[in-house]
Amino acid sequence: MEIGARTRVTGNLVDVDKGLISREIFTSDELYQQQLERIFARAWLFVGHESQIPNPNDFFVSRMGEESVILTRDRQGEIHVLLNTCMHRGMKVCRYDEGNTPVFSCPYHGWSYSTDGNLVSVPGELIGVPQFATAYHGELQKEEWGLISVPKMYNFKGAIFACWDKDAPDFDDYMGPMKDFISPHLDDAAGNPGEVEVIAGVQKFVIPSAWMYGAENFIGDSYHNISHRSVDLAGISPQGEGRHTRRAFGESLGGVCFPELGHGCVGGMREKPENDYVPSFPKNPEIDDYFRDALAQRQARIRSGDITYNGGICTVFPNTSFHSDPRSIFVWQPAGPMKMELWRWFLIDKKAPEAAKDILRRFAMRYSGPAGMTEQDDAENWNYATASSKGVIASRHPFNYQMGLGHHREVEGVPGAIARQTTGFGSSENQARALYKRWAAMMDAESWADLYPNKR
């Protein structure tokens, strides 16, 4: 493999037609560096949630690929995403995870940047330079040296996505119909659009594995349930009756994916309004009353057509995933060819009783994260799979992604989507093949025009 000579990834390392994926894409340092340029510098990435910065001058430090960025709200209430590096010598201008400040000041040489500019809503404007008159003789063009702002940003029901590439497709084109599948994750239990908020804090921990393992797991790996057998036996749902809070949603679409976009989900369903509420909190009637009323409101929205799908567990290419129970957003942050930093945001209904928020918070900690039971299972699998694939002999043998190969169907009413050949629950690797097909296409493409030829 001669990366410098631009060996094509498609067909050589990723052969979706045969269901074969080279282990090198999970372990190669050369490929990793190219991913940062060809995928993470071009794709739409999740940055944070607007509930994390409710007030003017609030900020939250996030990541886009390996770039540190600041999600901030200015004094006019507008949201911005700024590159967290001083334009003088590169020091981070913000070293706190979150907080409130009208000015980001570099601790190295003191250059200072405003979230508002000179009160004219210019994000990241350079407003303070020590010895400006004496050392720079008043000649430094400060307006040219502000913090770098992302050229494209989109607020989808409170979830903030951003993109470094000004030539990238708009968010709606990038998402396609997948937008309808992630939409329910950002609504409350009653289906009110965007009425959720982040439980304080973001879980962050490092796993010695490639970021693709997490994205692949959540795009549609329903085949690994054996890994969570102990969790199922423990019964750690809020009700103590299994791993998840279960209720029927309607027709299962059998796991949906978009091969030309790289997105997909497992458990995507068309909802139906006939569900009855099952009392689940006998010691907390206030919580039962809240969720019973929420379900009734949701059923009305389903009947009116406002709600069509339940998104299940899904991945938006490249590295953002959504989980329905506990409701959360994952970002599989790339941190090296064989290392990722997992960030997880937990979402809760804004209007839920405080008792419900507390119970669901405790459930989230038992279920997920570095001390949660399921993430420990997953992290162990990805850790050992990565370590065992970097050897000379192991790297000669590709991974097998042939489950369900050639056995799929188009999803009626969802343009560009395919699903398992039969409806209902079951396993297929259609979704994983879609993820790696898009991965390979972006690695090979010189520009977005190569990926969207009809829009040249």
N, C-alpha and C positions, 0 to 999 in steps of 0.2 A: 504493500500500500504506500504510494507516494503522494502524500497529501499536498506537498508543495506543487506537484504537477497537476493538481486538481483532478485526481482520480474521481470519477463519478461515484457517489454513494449509492444511488439507486441502481439495483441490479448487482453491484459488487458487494456491498455490505448489507443492504436491505433489499430482499427479494420477496415482496408481498405476494406475488403470484404463486410462489412455491411455499410460502410460509416459513421462510428462513431468515433469521436476523443474526448478524455477526456479533460475537461477544465484544469485539473491539469498540463498538460504539458506546459501551458501558465503561471501558477502561482506558481508552487511548487519550493521552494528554494532547496530542495534535488535534484530534477530533474535538476534544473539549474546547480548546481555544477557538476553533472555527465555529462551534455552537454559539459562543458568546457573541461573535460578530454576525453570524448569518441567521441566528434565531432570536436571541435575546435582545439584540440591538434593533430588531425589525418588528417583532411581534407585539401584540397588545398584551400587557401584563397587569395583574391585579396589584394595587398599591396599598389599599386600606379602605376603611369605611368612614363615611362622613360623620357618624356618631362619635368617632374618636377625636374629632376636632369641632365640637359644637359651637365654640365661641371665637370671636375675632382674636387673631394672633395665636390661636392654638396650633400646635404642630405635633406630628407623629413621624418618627424617622423609620423609613421602610427601605426596601431594596427592589431594584429592577435588574435581574441577573446578578452580577457582582457589583453593580453600582449602588452606592448609598444615596438615597433620595429623601427629601423632606416633603411630606404632605402637610400643607398649611392652609389656613383660612385668613384672608386679609381683613382689614377693617370695614370693607364694604360687603363682607360675607362671601366673597368669591374664593373658590378653592384652587390651589396651585400645587404643582409638583416640581421641585427644584433639585438639581444635582448638588449633593452635599460635599462640595469641595471648593476651597478658596481658590480664586482665579490668580492669586499671587504665587503661592508655593504649594497649594494642594491640600493643606490641612483641612480636616473636617470643620465646618463652621458650626455644626451642631453635634454634640456628643451625648446628649440625653435621649432616651427613648421617646419621651413625650413631654409636653409642657406648654408654656405660654410665654411668648416674647415678641416684642415689636421689631427686634433687631437680632440678626445672627452675626456674631462677632468672632472673627478668627483669633484663637488664643496664641497664634505664632507671631504674627506681625501686626495684628490689630485691624486689618481691613474689616469693615462692617457693612452689612447688607440689610436692607429693609424688606419686609414682606409687602409693603405698599409703595416702595419708592418714596418720592417726595409728595405723598398723599395724592398721587394721581394714578394709583392702581397699577404700578409697574412692578411686577413681582421680582424680588431678588436684586433690586437696583443697588449698586455700590454707592453708599452715602457717606462713608467715613474712611479716610486714608491718613494715618499718622504722618506728620511732617509733609503734608501735601504742598504747602507753600515753599518750604525750605529745601526738602530733598527732591521733590518732583518739580519744583519751580512753578507750581500751578498748571503744569502742562499735561498731566495725565488725563486722558479722555475717559472719565469715570463711567460715562454712559455706555462705553464699549466693554466694560469689564465686570458686568453684573453676573450673578449666578446663572447658570444654564437652566433654562426652563424647558420642560418637555413640550414638543410642538403639537402633540395630539393628546387629548384627555377626554374621558367620557364618564359621566356619572349615571350609572344604571341602578336606579332604586336605592341609592346610597352607597353602592359598591363602586369604588373609584378605580378605573382602568386607565393606563397611560401607555404611550408608544413613543419611542425615540425617533422613528422614521417618518418624516413629514410626507413621504410618498406612499406610505402604507394605506391599505384600504380603510375606509371608515369603519367604525366599530360594528355597525349593523351588517356590513358586507363581510367583515371578518368572522362574525359570529354565525351569520345565517340563521336558520331555524333553531339552532342550538340555544338561542336567546330565550325561546319559550320554555326550554327545559330547565334553565338555571333560574328563571323568574320566580318559581314558587319558593325557592330557598330564601329569597329576599323579601317575602311577604310574611305577615304574621299568621297565626293559626286560623284566623277568620278569613284569610285571603286578602286583607287590606294591603295594597301595594306599598312596599318599602317600609312597613311599620315594624322594623326590627332594629336592634342596637347591639353593639358589641359588649359582651361582659368584660369588665375591666381587665386589661392585660392580654398579652398575646403569648401563647406557649411557643418557645423556641428551643430546639435542641438539635445536635449534630448527629448524623448517621453516616458511617463509613460506607456509603454506596452511591451509585449514580442517581441523579435526580429522576431519571426516567422510570425507575422502579416504582416510585410513588405515583407518578402520573398514570402509568400503566395499570397499577393496582386499582385505582379509582375509576378508570375509564370503563372497566368491565370485567375484572377478574373475580367472578363469582365461583371460581373453581378451587379456591384456597380455603374453603370453610373448615377443612380439617385443622388448619393452623389455629383456629379460634374455638376449638372444641371445649377447652377448659373454661373459656369465658361464657359459652352457652350454658355449661353445667352450673356455673356460679350464679347465673340469673341476676345480672347487675343492671337491668333496666330500672327506670324510676319506680316501677311497680314491683320489681324483683321477680319478674316472670319470664326472663329471657334476655337476649342481648339487645333487642330493640323493642320499642313500643310498636305493636303491630296492629294494623287495621287495613281492611280491604280498600283499595283505591279504584278498582275496576279492571279493565282489560290491560294485561301486561303486554308491552310491545316487544318483549324478548331481548331487551338490550339494544339501544339505538346508537348508530354512529354515522359520521359524515366523512367518508373516505377522502373527499377533496379538500376538507377543512381541518381534519385531524381531531375533531371533538367527538365526544361520545358519552354514553351513560349505561349503567346497569340498573335494571329495575324501573326504567322509564315507563310510565303508564298513562293511559287516558282515564281521567277521573270520572266517577259517576256519583250522583247525589244520594244514593240509597243507604249509605252507611249509618248505622246506629251508634251512638256514643256508648262506650263500655266504661262504667265507673272504674277508676283506676287509683284513686287516692282516698281510701276509706277513712283515713285519719285526718284528711284535710279537705272537708267539703267545699271550702272556698275555691280550692284549685279545681276540683271536679266541676263546680258550677261555671268557672271561667272557660274550661275547655269544652264543656257541653254547649255553652252558648256560642263559642267560637266555631264549633263544628256546624251548628245550625246556620250560622252566617255563611260559612264556606259552602254548604250545600246550596244555598240560595245563589251564590255566585256561580257555582257549577251549572245550575239550571239556566242561568241567564247567559251562559257562554263566556263569562269573564275569566273563568279558570278552565283550562283544557287538559293540562298535563301535570303530573307529579314527576319531578325530575329524577327521583332516585338518587343514586350516587354517581357523580359524573366528573369529567375532566374537560376543561377548556384548554385547547392547545396554546402554549406548550405545557405550562406547569401550575395551573390553577385548578383545584378540585373542590367539589361541594359534597357535603355529607348531610343527610336528612335527619339523623337521630343518633347522637345529639347534633343539632343543626350547627354547621360550622363550615368555614372556608379554609382550605389548605393552600399553601404555596410551597412547592418543592424547590427551594432556593439552590441554584448551583453554587457549589463552593470548591470545586475541583473535579478532576476526572473520576474520582472514586469517593467523593464526599458531597453530601448535601446538608443544608440546614433547613429543617422542617419548621415552618411557621404555621400556627393554627389559631384562627379567630373563632370564638364561639358567639353565636347569635341567639338573641332572646326577644320575645315579643315586648315591645315598649310598654304595652298596657297590661302585661301580666301582673298578677299580685306578687308582692315581694316574696311571699312564701313559695310561690311557684318558681320564681327566679332562683331562689336559694336551693331548692331541691334539684332543679335542672343543672345548676352550677356544680353541685356535688356529684351528680351523675356523670357530667362531662369529665370531671377529674378522675373518677373511678374507671371510666371507660377508655379515655383517650390520653394522649400526651406521654411524657417520659415515665410517669408513674401509673399510667392507665394500662389496663390489661391488653387491649387489642393492639395498641401501638408497639408494645413490647414484643408481641408476636411478629408483627410486620417487620419491625426494625431488625430483629434477629434473622429473619429470612433474607432480607435485602443485604444485610451485612455479609452473611456467609456466601450468598450467591455472587456478590461482587468479588470477594476475596478468592473464591475458587475459580474465577473466570480469567484472572490476569496472567496465569502461567502460560508458558510457551506451548505446551501440548493442549491445554484446555482451550486456548484462543483459536486453535485450528478448527474447532467444532462449533457450528452455529447453534443458536437456540431454536427450538421447534415451536412455531406458531401456526400449526396446521389444524387446530381444532375448529371444526365448522367450515373449513376452507371449501369454497364452492357451494356452500349450503346457506344461502341467504335470500332475502326478498326485499323488495322496495316497500317502504312504509307509506301507506296510503295517506295522502294529505300532508306529507312532510317532504318537500322537495330535497333531493340529494341524500336522503337518509336510507340506510339499509338496516335490517335486523335479522335475527336468527330466522331460519326457514319456518319454524313453527312458533306460535305464540306461547305464552306461559313462562314459567321460570325454568332456567337451565343455563348451560354454559356455552360460550363460544369465544373465539379469539378474533372475531370480526373487529371489535373495538380497538384491540391492541394493534392489529394490522393497519387500521386507519391512522392511529397515532404515529406509527413509524413510517407510513407512506408519506404523511405530511412532513415529518422530520426530515426524511430523505429529500423531498422536493425542495424544502427551504435551504437545505445544505447545498444542493446543486444549483439553485437559482441565483443568477447574478443580480436580479432585481425583482420587484413585485410584478413587473410587466410579464416576466416569465411564468408567474403563478396565476395571473389573471389576463391571459392573452386576449380575451374578448373586450378588455377595457383599455387597450393600448391607444 
